[in-house]
Amino acid sequence: MARKHGTVGLLVALLACACRASEPQRARDLAWAERPELAVNAQAQFERALQLWSEARESGANGRELEQALERAEHALDRGLVISPGQALLLARRGQLRLERAELADNAARRNELLAAGAADLRQALAAEPWFVPAHLALAEHLIQTAKFKEARATLDEALHALLALAGQPDEPRGFWESLSDGFLGADPRANAARDAHVARASEAIAVDEAWRLDTTVQAVATPAAAPRGAAPSLDVARYRGLLWVLRAQLEFRERTFARAPTQSELRDLLAQLERARELEPNLLEADLAKAALHAQLRQCLQAVALVEPYLDERYPRLANDWRWVLTSACWHVDLYLELGRDDDRRVALERLDAAIEAGADTPILRRARALAHLAHAERSGGAAALARAERDLAQLERLDEPPADLAQLNQAAEGLRAKLAASR
């Protein structure tokens, strides 16, 4: 009997400990649920920032023009944070804008300053709202790109815990991949009124932030931000599962291949992981873009172009005029023309490369691609005009302090074509 009472006493003690352990969690849920809502004027500044960013992306702004548009959008978020200090939605988006501006910085010091400020904003957003999954993902991506793999892994783990919590699923000790694969089955037994309010607030903020997606249509831009408070928007769990899968796969790939060129086998392994992400969410833009880049590395430009081109039309104007992808696709079309000789690939590539170079987006990569297209055209058609255009680009590359590594071979090919044309006259 004494043993029986001892067992009961132990169970009671364990239960009491469990209850006491849950009190801090309930207190945190209540504290986050009771945070001040985003003020109407602060939301207006958020929407103003979104408008500035969208217009710049949809107009094809580049270089200094794009930098100025992003800076104006950041200033709108600054004003929003004066009105509603510490709002995760505003902090996270300002952090992402600063990371985007860092890509356009014209010197290393300014770039590093913007990277540090952007990462600090994202961390501050997560301190204000640990369930704000977009901030987790943006910070993890930044950490992967800066080779801080251990911290990136921890950030993605936190993002997974947040997604499980928001989806009302038990956060059991499983592996990362296992949780993403089958971790959305049961109900979370910790649900209470404070936690429900916290979930609703976090989900609403995430829904509002979704308007910044590159593949959001013009008609959908205003919808999340304009939704009435308390509408309890549902979280797009499948999309965030896919994003988590993509980032973790890229993290592990970068970690393995850091400071060395990846093998063909490693590239194909990553491709298989990205395919799995599309099983979780078949229309995941980020998986398609990552897959396209991998296909190009594997010299499979036909597959790369097939994945990207559907996004580069007026269905998604932010992507249709995003010069990073438009010009990357143009270079893939040049490779396709070299391989298959299809004149349509040459036409598309030259239209995009000509427009970019004439607008001032002149880089050695673009000049080299255009020279290659003209050389191939000159060889196939025997045209002196195409050869002359190629030679002008090659001459421009000659003047660079760091010309392309294969410039000598390209010049040799041009000289051979010149001699062949002269002999045929």
C-alpha angles and dihedrals in degrees: 000000000000089000090051092051089047091055092048090048091051092051091048090049092049091048091050090051090050091051092048090048091054094053095077089049091051089047091052092047090051093047093051092043090053096050112125113271121246107277117240092241091049090051089051089056090049089052090047090054090049091051093051092047093046094049091050092050095044094047093052093243112181140180116354093359091057092044091054092048091051090048091053090049090051091051090054089055089048088058091047091054091052088056096041108021120202097016109157092211093058096039095050094048092047088051091053092048090052091051089050091050089051089065089060097045113125096213137037096241093056091043092053091047092054093045091053093046092048094050090047091053091051092050091048090051091054091048087055095044118011090187095060096114097185089063091051091052095046092048092047091051091051091049092049091051091050092048095245090139100162092053091044091054091051091048092052090048089054090048090054092051089049093050092049090050094048091047090053093242129141112264097221125172099264131135120276096251093043092052092052092046100049108358097109102077115089134051123257108247093202094074115136137152095269092047092048090054090048091051091049093050094046092045091049092052091049091049091052091049091052088077087077094065115124091228095051112119123233091250092055098048098089097036103086096042092046094051113114117255114259093032088121098221114211119244116243093234096172092056094050092045088055093047091050090050092051094049095046091049091050091047093054091045093050091045092054096044099038112141094006139072114265119244123240088250092055091049090052091048090055090047089056091051091051090051087056090054089057089054087060091047115007095195098050108144094196092055092049093050093047091048091050092053090050093049088053090052088052089052090249098130094157090063092042093054092044090057098045105036096069088062094050096076136084094280087079107027093176089061097035089065099032099120093202092067098029091057094040088055090048091057090050089052088054090054089049091051091051090050103039105017093226109162092210090064090052092049095050093045095049094046091056097039093047092050093049096047093045089051091055101261089125115159133158089246092057094043091049092049092050092047090052092051092050093046092051090047092049091052094047097044100027089233120164090196093060091047091051090053090050091050091052090055092046091051089052090052090050090063094058122105089227109029122184114287092240097048092113091056091048091051090048090052090050092050091050091052091047090054091046092052092047091051092051094057 
